[in-house]
Amino acid sequence: MNPDTVTEAFTETCATFTGLTAHQADGLACVVCGADYLVVRVAHRPVGRSVTGGQVFACAPACPPVTPGGADIGGATAGGDAL
């Protein structure tokens, strides 16, 4: 398959995410829970693109657990300012 065709098909069908932190927009953190992939070892998969064009990811199959008081127990931390 032609790589250009694959890229065009992905670009046309993928979701664009807005309101992300810098880490999320760069694909370094989960767009759902904010888990920092440089700190948290959790499986993740691509789910779309940020408004800056970067590929973004979400934890898979699920985000790490967080306690009701907000303290993390899975290492999930969001970083940076929203884009």
C-alpha positions as CSV (number, residue, x, y, z in Angstrom):
1,M,0.0,0.0,0.0
2,N,1.2,3.5,-0.8
3,P,2.3,5.3,2.4
4,D,0.8,8.6,1.0
5,T,-2.6,6.9,0.7
6,V,-2.4,5.6,4.3
7,T,-1.5,9.1,5.6
8,E,-4.3,10.8,3.6
9,A,-6.8,8.2,4.8
10,F,-5.7,8.7,8.5
11,T,-5.8,12.5,8.2
12,E,-9.3,12.5,6.7
13,T,-10.8,10.1,9.3
14,C,-9.1,11.0,12.6
15,A,-10.5,13.2,15.3
16,T,-9.0,16.6,16.1
17,F,-8.7,17.3,19.8
18,T,-8.8,20.9,21.2
19,G,-8.1,22.2,24.8
20,L,-5.2,19.9,25.4
21,T,-2.2,20.5,27.6
22,A,1.2,20.9,25.8
23,H,2.1,17.3,26.8
24,Q,-1.2,15.9,25.5
25,A,-0.9,17.9,22.2
26,D,2.6,16.5,21.7
27,G,1.4,12.9,22.3
28,L,3.3,12.7,25.6
29,A,0.2,12.4,27.8
30,C,-3.3,10.8,27.7
31,V,-6.0,13.0,26.3
32,V,-8.5,11.4,28.7
33,C,-6.8,11.3,32.1
34,G,-3.6,13.3,31.5
35,A,-1.3,10.4,32.4
36,D,2.3,11.5,31.6
37,Y,3.7,8.7,29.4
38,L,7.3,9.8,30.3
39,V,6.5,9.0,34.0
40,V,3.6,6.4,33.9
41,R,4.2,3.0,32.2
42,V,0.8,2.3,30.7
43,A,-0.2,1.0,27.3
44,H,-1.6,3.6,25.0
45,R,-3.0,3.9,21.5
46,P,-3.4,6.7,18.9
47,V,-6.8,8.4,18.9
48,G,-6.4,11.4,16.7
49,R,-4.5,14.6,16.2
50,S,-4.2,17.9,18.1
51,V,-4.9,21.3,16.5
52,T,-1.1,21.6,16.1
53,G,-1.1,18.4,14.0
54,G,0.6,16.2,16.6
55,Q,-0.7,12.6,17.0
56,V,-2.5,12.2,20.3
57,F,-3.0,9.1,22.5
58,A,-5.2,7.6,25.1
59,C,-4.5,4.9,27.7
60,A,-5.5,1.4,26.6
61,P,-7.4,-0.5,27.6
62,A,-8.2,1.9,30.4
63,C,-6.7,4.9,32.3
64,P,-4.8,4.3,35.5
65,P,-6.9,4.6,38.7
66,V,-7.1,7.9,40.6
67,T,-8.4,8.2,44.2
68,P,-11.6,10.2,44.7
69,G,-9.6,12.9,46.6
70,G,-7.5,13.5,43.5
71,A,-4.3,11.9,44.7
72,D,-3.0,9.5,42.0
73,I,-2.3,5.9,42.6
74,G,-1.4,5.1,39.1
75,G,1.0,7.9,38.5
76,A,-1.4,9.9,36.3
77,T,-0.3,13.5,36.1
78,A,-1.2,16.2,33.7
79,G,1.4,18.8,32.8
80,G,1.6,22.1,30.8
81,D,-0.8,24.7,29.7
82,A,-3.9,24.0,27.6
83,L,-3.5,24.7,23.8
